[in-house]
Amino acid sequence: MERLSQAELAREAWAELAHEGQRAPSGDWRTWVFLGGRGAGKTRAGAEWVWETALRLGEGGRIALVAPTLNDARAVMIEGPSGLLNLPYWSGATYEPSRRRLRFPGGAVGLVFSAEEPQRLRGPQFHAAWGDEVCAWFYGEETLAMLRLGLRLPWPVRASDSLWGRGPSAPSGTSRPDAAIMLGRGQKAPPSRPDASWRVAQADPDEPNRAQAASDRVASGSAPKLVLTTTPKPGRLMRGVLAEAGCVRTHAGTKANAAHLAPGFLTAMEDLYGGTRRAAQELEGKLLEAEGALFRLEDIERAKGLGEEWVARSRPHPSAAPTPSPNGEGERLERIVVAVDPPAGTLTGRPRDACGIVVAGVVGRRFVVLEDRTAAGLSPDGWAGRVKAAVDDWRPVDPNTRVVLETNQGGAMGESVLRNCGLTAPVRRVHATTGKVTRAEPVAALYEHGRVAHAAGLEALEEELLGLGADDAGGRSPDRADALVWAITELSRPRWEGPRLTQL
């Protein structure tokens, strides 16, 4: 019991030492993102979580450790001052560089990967993962995708319940993780496969009944967990992760960890960069708009909170009498359009880009973005069917729901494809004569003035808007954003007057 008490005290010491951003959130989350400034203690937080997780999992536990490069993994995550081998309360782990493997007391292993080689994540499977400096990953989206496909091993009951006295102890016949979690310097770590005599020596004599009752069955809801620690950088990768269900975040600026930094460091950095964009990102740990982005984050966030009211008031009872809004802005949704941005090659086979399909309407002087039905890899009949389905779904709200179709890809043939799929709604063909950013500028101004509202579930579209015009937009075609621009541009015109060809 002496060693177990030491473990409890050590964990409590870290809980008192850690600032708010370093503490793993409670609750049932799948991804924890710690956004922090330089020196905010991100590595320490990730390493502490990995140690605790490794000892919870015990024998057979598998944890992925992913860094921008293999050198970063070794120099920062493993052997760094706050790395896995240098934490003050934990010892007994051994690093095998040639095998890219870290062995923990109790039998869990950490497997090391580089974001420069995402395909090495194809095949292995894990219970948990820690990704460090995600915004610096060269192949960020591919690496994260491969990592998540490997996060498929459920945590056993002993990992979910036993540690720190929150449930039954480890099953009989397994190594006991909480008996050797934090070994003092110089103490001998348990063998990777403890024999019966060692287990008996470490066992708590007061818990034989609970130990016998526990089993290795999979705990309900014990899904794999992913921890991402990074200084933020604008881009679709991080914004996409933060928008996911099951993702929680903590945040800390460099000041939060000032007690562990060199004297004068913060003052020097603030003298150099105070009040600049670099200071907000690198010192305060703020996720900013991308450099040169046309749409501002604050405008998108404001729009997100407004649209559901109009959807809820219009969709369930479209035949009901109009209901005034709380702000007196008019009636329910009307003049609904389905805007379509067909992908390149759409009439010659399955295109690589997505077909942008966005539904929007008007209420009073406000434009409401209702749905994003964008899809990639569809045949012409496939995307035309999605467009027809969107029109059919929204016609009970607006019987005059119509389609706005960009004709740069395929010309008038696009309308023929829609008609062949049974579409009977009016179609307005539009042709782009200016660049996407130029066309989007008037729409961005409407967002800035608070005249656009978003329904829920538009995260992918919102991400594209935030990257439109940015230097690091990633080279992908902003199909969703382009369709939205066509939709709002159409709705800002006078009421429908029949077919015509519009050039912008």
C-alpha positions, 0 to 999 in steps of 0.5 A: 500500500505504500507504493500505491499511496505514493502513486496517488500523491504523485498524481495529485501533485501534477493535478496541483501543478498543471494549469487549466489548459493542461488538464484533460477534460472530464466527460466522454470525449474522443478527441482532446485538442490543447491549443497553446502558445509557445512554452505553454506546457503542451508537451508536458500535458500530452506526456502526462496523459500518455503515461496515465493512459499507458498504465491504465491499459497495462499489458497489450495497450498500444498508443500511437505517438505522432510528431512532425518528424521522427527527430521531433518525436525523439527530441521533444515527445520522448527525450525532451525536457518535458518528454515521456522519459523525463517527467519527475514522477514517472520512471521505468519506461525504456525507449527502443529507437531502432524499433520506434517503440517505447515500453512502459511498466505494466506492458503497454507500448508507445509506437512512434510515427512521423507525419512525413510518412503517413502510410506507415500508419496503415495497418497498425491499430491502437487504443489511444494516440498523442499527436504533437504540433499537428499544425506543423504536420507536412501531410496533415490531413492524410496523417490524421486520417490514417491515424484515426483509421487505426484508432479502433481498439476498445479499452478494457474494463480495467483501463476504464474503471480501475485506475485511481480508485474509480471502479473495480481493480485489475482482473485477476491474472493481469499486471496491476497498473495502479501499483507501479504507476509512478516509481521514484528515481532508482526504484526497480520497474516491474517486469514487462510480463510480471509473474504471479509472485510479483503480482501478489506482492503488489496486490491490495489485500483488501480488494480480492473480491473486486479483483475476482469480479472484474473481467477483461470484457470491453467496457461500454462506451470505452472508445479510443481517445486521441490527444492533439497538442499544438500551437495553432495555425490557420488552416482547414485541418485544425478547424475541421477537427475542432468542429467535430462531434466528440471533440473538446478543447483547452487553451492556454497562452504562454503566460499561463506557464510563465513560472517554468520559462526563463526569466525575461522571456515573456517580456522580450517576446512581448517587446518584439511582437506585442500586438501583432498577429504573430503574438496572437498566434504564437504567444496567446495560442489563438486560432486566427483567420488565414492570412488574406482570408476574405471571410472573418471568423467572428462573422461566421461565428455570428452567422452560426447562431442565427439560422436554426430559428428560421429553419425551425419556424418554417420547415415543420409547418410550411402551410401555417400562417407566417410568424413574426420573428422576435426581432420583427424582421419579417416572416418565415423563409421564402424564395429558396434556391438550390445553387449548383457548382458542377465539378470539372469533368462532370460530363465526361466521367466521375470528377475528382472535385466535389459538386457544390450544392447549397440551399439558401433562402430569404427572410426579410432582409436576411439570407439564411443558408439552410443546407450543404448537400455537396458531394464528391465523386458523383457521376452526372446523374448522381449529382443531378439526383442530389439537386432534384432531391434538395428541390423536392425537400424544400418545395413544401416551404417555397413552391417556387424553389428554383435552381441556380446552375453555374455553366462554366463546366459543361455549358447548357448540357448541365441543365439537360442532365438535370432535366433528364433526372426529372427536375421540373423546377426553373433553372437559372444559368450563370456564367463566371467571368471573374475569379472566385474571390472577386465574386465572393467579395459582396457576399463577404460584406453581407456577412460582415454586416450580420445579414447572413444566418447559418443553420446547424451542420454547415461546418465543412462549408464554413471551413471553406469560407474561412479559407477563401482567398487565403494564402494557405487555402491548400489548392483545392477548389472551394466548391461549397463556398462557390455554390454559396456565393451563387446562392446568395448572389441570386437571392440578392437580386429582384424577385424571380422574373423567368429564365435568363443567363447571368454573367459575373 
